[in-house]
Amino acid sequence: MGKLTAQAIAERALEIGDTEGIDAVTIRRLATDLGVTPMALYWHFKNKEQLLVGMADHLIGGFAPKPADDRPWQAQLRDLTEGLIRALRTHPCAKNVLEQIDPVAVPNFLAVWNHALGLARAAGFGVDESCLITKYLLQSAIAIADAPVHGQAEPDREARVRAKMVGLQSLPVETYPYLVEMARPLVGGTDPVLYDTFGVDLVLGGIEALAGRR
Protein backbone atom coordinates (compact mmCIF):
# COMPACT_ATOMS: atom_id res chain seq x y z
CA MET A 1 0.00 0.00 0.00
CA GLY A 2 1.03 3.65 -0.30
CA LYS A 3 2.11 5.95 2.48
CA LEU A 4 0.05 5.41 5.61
CA THR A 5 -1.74 8.62 6.57
CA ALA A 6 -3.89 9.65 9.51
CA GLN A 7 -6.75 10.19 7.07
CA ALA A 8 -6.49 6.64 5.70
CA ILE A 9 -6.44 5.22 9.22
CA ALA A 10 -9.45 7.31 10.28
CA GLU A 11 -11.40 6.32 7.17
CA ARG A 12 -10.81 2.62 7.77
CA ALA A 13 -11.69 3.06 11.45
CA LEU A 14 -15.00 4.65 10.46
CA GLU A 15 -15.72 1.77 8.08
CA ILE A 16 -15.17 -0.76 10.86
CA GLY A 17 -17.24 1.31 13.28
CA ASP A 18 -20.08 1.56 10.77
CA THR A 19 -20.32 -2.18 10.22
CA GLU A 20 -19.21 -3.65 13.55
CA GLY A 21 -19.53 -0.89 16.13
CA ILE A 22 -17.02 1.36 17.89
CA ASP A 23 -15.85 -1.40 20.24
CA ALA A 24 -14.47 -3.28 17.22
CA VAL A 25 -12.20 -0.36 16.34
CA THR A 26 -8.80 -1.12 17.87
CA ILE A 27 -5.22 -0.34 16.93
CA ARG A 28 -4.48 -4.03 16.43
CA ARG A 29 -7.53 -4.55 14.20
CA LEU A 30 -6.67 -1.51 12.10
CA ALA A 31 -3.07 -2.64 11.73
CA THR A 32 -4.25 -6.02 10.44
CA ASP A 33 -6.71 -4.48 7.99
CA LEU A 34 -4.19 -1.95 6.71
CA GLY A 35 -1.38 -4.49 6.46
CA VAL A 36 1.00 -2.72 8.84
CA THR A 37 2.35 -3.23 12.34
CA PRO A 38 0.59 -1.62 15.33
CA MET A 39 3.68 0.56 15.82
CA ALA A 40 3.04 2.16 12.42
CA LEU A 41 -0.36 3.34 13.68
CA TYR A 42 1.02 4.58 17.00
CA TRP A 43 3.02 7.11 14.99
CA HIS A 44 -0.32 8.81 14.22
CA PHE A 45 -2.52 7.80 17.17
CA LYS A 46 -1.07 6.87 20.55
CA ASN A 47 -4.28 5.32 21.89
CA LYS A 48 -7.99 4.74 21.27
CA GLU A 49 -8.88 8.19 22.57
CA GLN A 50 -6.65 9.89 20.01
CA LEU A 51 -7.99 7.59 17.32
CA LEU A 52 -11.57 8.62 18.09
CA VAL A 53 -10.52 12.27 17.87
CA GLY A 54 -8.94 11.55 14.49
CA MET A 55 -12.12 9.81 13.32
CA ALA A 56 -14.23 12.79 14.38
CA ASP A 57 -11.87 15.24 12.71
CA HIS A 58 -11.92 13.26 9.46
CA LEU A 59 -15.70 12.98 9.62
CA ILE A 60 -16.30 16.69 10.11
CA GLY A 61 -13.60 17.70 7.66
CA GLY A 62 -15.95 16.78 4.83
CA PHE A 63 -18.16 19.79 5.49
CA ALA A 64 -15.92 22.20 7.38
CA PRO A 65 -16.50 25.83 6.33
CA LYS A 66 -14.54 27.22 3.42
CA PRO A 67 -12.65 30.50 3.85
CA ALA A 68 -13.95 33.77 2.42
CA ASP A 69 -17.58 32.67 2.20
CA ASP A 70 -19.57 35.87 1.78
CA ARG A 71 -22.99 34.31 1.26
CA PRO A 72 -25.88 35.24 3.59
CA TRP A 73 -25.73 33.65 7.03
CA GLN A 74 -28.87 31.63 6.29
CA ALA A 75 -27.25 29.81 3.36
CA GLN A 76 -24.07 29.09 5.29
CA LEU A 77 -25.94 27.81 8.34
CA ARG A 78 -28.01 25.54 6.10
CA ASP A 79 -24.86 24.12 4.53
CA LEU A 80 -23.40 23.34 7.95
CA THR A 81 -26.61 21.67 9.14
CA GLU A 82 -27.09 19.60 5.99
CA GLY A 83 -23.40 18.68 5.97
CA LEU A 84 -23.63 17.35 9.51
CA ILE A 85 -26.75 15.35 8.66
CA ARG A 86 -25.01 13.81 5.65
CA ALA A 87 -21.96 12.93 7.72
CA LEU A 88 -24.05 11.34 10.46
CA ARG A 89 -26.07 9.33 7.96
CA THR A 90 -23.07 8.27 5.87
CA HIS A 91 -21.38 6.88 8.96
CA PRO A 92 -23.79 5.17 11.39
CA CYS A 93 -21.06 5.15 14.05
CA ALA A 94 -20.62 8.94 13.85
CA LYS A 95 -23.03 9.70 16.67
CA ASN A 96 -21.18 7.36 19.04
CA VAL A 97 -17.84 8.82 17.99
CA LEU A 98 -19.00 12.38 18.68
CA GLU A 99 -20.41 11.36 22.06
CA GLN A 100 -17.05 9.94 23.17
CA ILE A 101 -14.72 12.77 22.24
CA ASP A 102 -13.93 16.18 23.68
CA PRO A 103 -14.91 18.66 20.92
CA VAL A 104 -12.10 21.00 21.98
CA ALA A 105 -9.60 18.34 20.86
CA VAL A 106 -11.03 18.18 17.32
CA PRO A 107 -9.75 20.98 15.03
CA ASN A 108 -12.48 20.63 12.40
CA PHE A 109 -15.18 20.52 15.08
CA LEU A 110 -13.80 23.76 16.51
CA ALA A 111 -13.82 25.34 13.05
CA VAL A 112 -17.45 24.38 12.40
CA TRP A 113 -18.55 25.35 15.91
CA ASN A 114 -16.81 28.72 15.75
CA HIS A 115 -18.24 29.40 12.30
CA ALA A 116 -21.78 28.54 13.43
CA LEU A 117 -21.43 30.84 16.44
CA GLY A 118 -20.22 33.62 14.16
CA LEU A 119 -23.18 33.13 11.84
CA ALA A 120 -25.59 33.36 14.76
CA ARG A 121 -23.92 36.57 15.89
CA ALA A 122 -24.12 37.92 12.34
CA ALA A 123 -27.86 37.20 12.42
CA GLY A 124 -28.17 39.53 15.40
CA PHE A 125 -28.34 37.06 18.27
CA GLY A 126 -26.64 37.65 21.59
CA VAL A 127 -23.93 35.52 23.15
CA ASP A 128 -26.21 33.21 25.14
CA GLU A 129 -28.67 32.85 22.27
CA SER A 130 -25.89 32.04 19.81
CA CYS A 131 -24.61 29.28 22.09
CA LEU A 132 -28.11 27.82 22.34
CA ILE A 133 -28.59 27.96 18.57
CA THR A 134 -25.49 25.85 17.93
CA LYS A 135 -26.58 23.31 20.55
CA TYR A 136 -30.10 23.07 19.12
CA LEU A 137 -28.74 22.71 15.59
CA LEU A 138 -26.47 19.85 16.64
CA GLN A 139 -29.28 18.01 18.41
CA SER A 140 -31.69 18.63 15.52
CA ALA A 141 -29.18 17.29 12.99
CA ILE A 142 -28.68 14.15 15.09
CA ALA A 143 -32.45 13.64 15.37
CA ILE A 144 -33.01 14.09 11.63
CA ALA A 145 -30.13 11.78 10.74
CA ASP A 146 -31.51 9.10 13.09
CA ALA A 147 -34.86 9.10 11.29
CA PRO A 148 -36.28 5.59 10.78
CA VAL A 149 -37.43 6.62 7.28
CA HIS A 150 -33.82 6.11 6.19
CA GLY A 151 -33.37 2.80 7.97
CA GLN A 152 -33.13 -0.62 6.41
CA ALA A 153 -36.28 -2.62 5.79
CA GLU A 154 -37.38 -4.59 8.84
CA PRO A 155 -38.99 -8.03 8.76
CA ASP A 156 -42.79 -7.87 8.91
CA ARG A 157 -42.69 -4.07 8.95
CA GLU A 158 -45.37 -3.76 6.28
CA ALA A 159 -47.78 -5.94 8.26
CA ARG A 160 -47.13 -4.01 11.48
CA VAL A 161 -47.60 -0.66 9.75
CA ARG A 162 -50.83 -1.84 8.18
CA ALA A 163 -52.17 -3.00 11.55
CA LYS A 164 -51.34 0.33 13.21
CA MET A 165 -52.85 2.27 10.33
CA VAL A 166 -56.07 0.28 10.49
CA GLY A 167 -56.17 0.93 14.22
CA LEU A 168 -55.98 4.69 13.72
CA GLN A 169 -58.43 4.67 10.84
CA SER A 170 -60.89 2.75 13.01
CA LEU A 171 -61.04 5.52 15.61
CA PRO A 172 -64.27 7.57 15.78
CA VAL A 173 -63.78 10.16 13.06
CA GLU A 174 -65.96 12.71 14.83
CA THR A 175 -63.66 12.55 17.87
CA TYR A 176 -60.27 12.13 16.18
CA PRO A 177 -60.71 13.56 12.66
CA TYR A 178 -57.05 14.40 12.09
CA LEU A 179 -55.67 11.12 13.39
CA VAL A 180 -57.99 9.30 11.00
CA GLU A 181 -57.14 11.61 8.10
CA MET A 182 -53.38 11.30 8.59
CA ALA A 183 -53.18 7.68 9.67
CA ARG A 184 -51.05 6.63 6.70
CA PRO A 185 -48.17 9.15 7.05
CA LEU A 186 -48.31 8.96 10.85
CA VAL A 187 -47.50 5.26 11.00
CA GLY A 188 -46.11 4.61 7.53
CA GLY A 189 -43.69 7.50 7.50
CA THR A 190 -43.10 10.23 4.95
CA ASP A 191 -40.87 10.54 1.92
CA PRO A 192 -37.22 10.56 3.13
CA VAL A 193 -36.32 13.63 1.07
CA LEU A 194 -39.32 15.53 2.42
CA TYR A 195 -38.42 14.43 5.95
CA ASP A 196 -34.94 15.90 5.63
CA THR A 197 -35.76 19.11 3.79
CA PHE A 198 -38.79 19.94 5.91
CA GLY A 199 -36.87 19.20 9.11
CA VAL A 200 -34.03 21.54 8.15
CA ASP A 201 -36.50 24.18 6.92
CA LEU A 202 -38.40 23.98 10.19
CA VAL A 203 -35.32 24.49 12.35
CA LEU A 204 -33.68 27.18 10.22
CA GLY A 205 -37.00 28.89 9.55
CA GLY A 206 -37.46 29.30 13.28
CA ILE A 207 -33.99 30.80 13.65
CA GLU A 208 -34.59 33.18 10.75
CA ALA A 209 -37.97 34.24 12.15
CA LEU A 210 -36.40 35.03 15.52
CA ALA A 211 -33.60 36.93 13.79
CA GLY A 212 -36.21 39.03 12.01
CA ARG A 213 -37.48 40.28 15.36
CA ARG A 214 -34.09 41.67 16.31
C-alpha positions in Angstrom: 0.0 0.0 0.0 1.0 3.7 -0.3 2.1 5.9 2.5 0.0 5.4 5.6 -1.7 8.6 6.6 -3.9 9.6 9.5 -6.8 10.2 7.1 -6.5 6.6 5.7 -6.4 5.2 9.2 -9.4 7.3 10.3 -11.4 6.3 7.2 -10.8 2.6 7.8 -11.7 3.1 11.4 -15.0 4.7 10.5 -15.7 1.8 8.1 -15.2 -0.8 10.9 -17.2 1.3 13.3 -20.1 1.6 10.8 -20.3 -2.2 10.2 -19.2 -3.7 13.6 -19.5 -0.9 16.1 -17.0 1.4 17.9 -15.8 -1.4 20.2 -14.5 -3.3 17.2 -12.2 -0.4 16.3 -8.8 -1.1 17.9 -5.2 -0.3 16.9 -4.5 -4.0 16.4 -7.5 -4.6 14.2 -6.7 -1.5 12.1 -3.1 -2.6 11.7 -4.2 -6.0 10.4 -6.7 -4.5 8.0 -4.2 -2.0 6.7 -1.4 -4.5 6.5 1.0 -2.7 8.8 2.4 -3.2 12.3 0.6 -1.6 15.3 3.7 0.6 15.8 3.0 2.2 12.4 -0.4 3.3 13.7 1.0 4.6 17.0 3.0 7.1 15.0 -0.3 8.8 14.2 -2.5 7.8 17.2 -1.1 6.9 20.5 -4.3 5.3 21.9 -8.0 4.7 21.3 -8.9 8.2 22.6 -6.6 9.9 20.0 -8.0 7.6 17.3 -11.6 8.6 18.1 -10.5 12.3 17.9 -8.9 11.5 14.5 -12.1 9.8 13.3 -14.2 12.8 14.4 -11.9 15.2 12.7 -11.9 13.3 9.5 -15.7 13.0 9.6 -16.3 16.7 10.1 -13.6 17.7 7.7 -15.9 16.8 4.8 -18.2 19.8 5.5 -15.9 22.2 7.4 -16.5 25.8 6.3 -14.5 27.2 3.4 -12.7 30.5 3.9 -13.9 33.8 2.4 -17.6 32.7 2.2 -19.6 35.9 1.8 -23.0 34.3 1.3 -25.9 35.2 3.6 -25.7 33.7 7.0 -28.9 31.6 6.3 -27.2 29.8 3.4 -24.1 29.1 5.3 -25.9 27.8 8.3 -28.0 25.5 6.1 -24.9 24.1 4.5 -23.4 23.3 8.0 -26.6 21.7 9.1 -27.1 19.6 6.0 -23.4 18.7 6.0 -23.6 17.4 9.5 -26.8 15.4 8.7 -25.0 13.8 5.6 -22.0 12.9 7.7 -24.1 11.3 10.5 -26.1 9.3 8.0 -23.1 8.3 5.9 -21.4 6.9 9.0 -23.8 5.2 11.4 -21.1 5.2 14.0 -20.6 8.9 13.9 -23.0 9.7 16.7 -21.2 7.4 19.0 -17.8 8.8 18.0 -19.0 12.4 18.7 -20.4 11.4 22.1 -17.1 9.9 23.2 -14.7 12.8 22.2 -13.9 16.2 23.7 -14.9 18.7 20.9 -12.1 21.0 22.0 -9.6 18.3 20.9 -11.0 18.2 17.3 -9.7 21.0 15.0 -12.5 20.6 12.4 -15.2 20.5 15.1 -13.8 23.8 16.5 -13.8 25.3 13.1 -17.4 24.4 12.4 -18.6 25.4 15.9 -16.8 28.7 15.8 -18.2 29.4 12.3 -21.8 28.5 13.4 -21.4 30.8 16.4 -20.2 33.6 14.2 -23.2 33.1 11.8 -25.6 33.4 14.8 -23.9 36.6 15.9 -24.1 37.9 12.3 -27.9 37.2 12.4 -28.2 39.5 15.4 -28.3 37.1 18.3 -26.6 37.7 21.6 -23.9 35.5 23.2 -26.2 33.2 25.1 -28.7 32.9 22.3 -25.9 32.0 19.8 -24.6 29.3 22.1 -28.1 27.8 22.3 -28.6 28.0 18.6 -25.5 25.9 17.9 -26.6 23.3 20.6 -30.1 23.1 19.1 -28.7 22.7 15.6 -26.5 19.8 16.6 -29.3 18.0 18.4 -31.7 18.6 15.5 -29.2 17.3 13.0 -28.7 14.2 15.1 -32.5 13.6 15.4 -33.0 14.1 11.6 -30.1 11.8 10.7 -31.5 9.1 13.1 -34.9 9.1 11.3 -36.3 5.6 10.8 -37.4 6.6 7.3 -33.8 6.1 6.2 -33.4 2.8 8.0 -33.1 -0.6 6.4 -36.3 -2.6 5.8 -37.4 -4.6 8.8 -39.0 -8.0 8.8 -42.8 -7.9 8.9 -42.7 -4.1 9.0 -45.4 -3.8 6.3 -47.8 -5.9 8.3 -47.1 -4.0 11.5 -47.6 -0.7 9.8 -50.8 -1.8 8.2 -52.2 -3.0 11.6 -51.3 0.3 13.2 -52.8 2.3 10.3 -56.1 0.3 10.5 -56.2 0.9 14.2 -56.0 4.7 13.7 -58.4 4.7 10.8 -60.9 2.8 13.0 -61.0 5.5 15.6 -64.3 7.6 15.8 -63.8 10.2 13.1 -66.0 12.7 14.8 -63.7 12.6 17.9 -60.3 12.1 16.2 -60.7 13.6 12.7 -57.0 14.4 12.1 -55.7 11.1 13.4 -58.0 9.3 11.0 -57.1 11.6 8.1 -53.4 11.3 8.6 -53.2 7.7 9.7 -51.0 6.6 6.7 -48.2 9.2 7.1 -48.3 9.0 10.9 -47.5 5.3 11.0 -46.1 4.6 7.5 -43.7 7.5 7.5 -43.1 10.2 5.0 -40.9 10.5 1.9 -37.2 10.6 3.1 -36.3 13.6 1.1 -39.3 15.5 2.4 -38.4 14.4 6.0 -34.9 15.9 5.6 -35.8 19.1 3.8 -38.8 19.9 5.9 -36.9 19.2 9.1 -34.0 21.5 8.2 -36.5 24.2 6.9 -38.4 24.0 10.2 -35.3 24.5 12.3 -33.7 27.2 10.2 -37.0 28.9 9.5 -37.5 29.3 13.3 -34.0 30.8 13.7 -34.6 33.2 10.7 -38.0 34.2 12.2 -36.4 35.0 15.5 -33.6 36.9 13.8 -36.2 39.0 12.0 -37.5 40.3 15.4 -34.1 41.7 16.3 
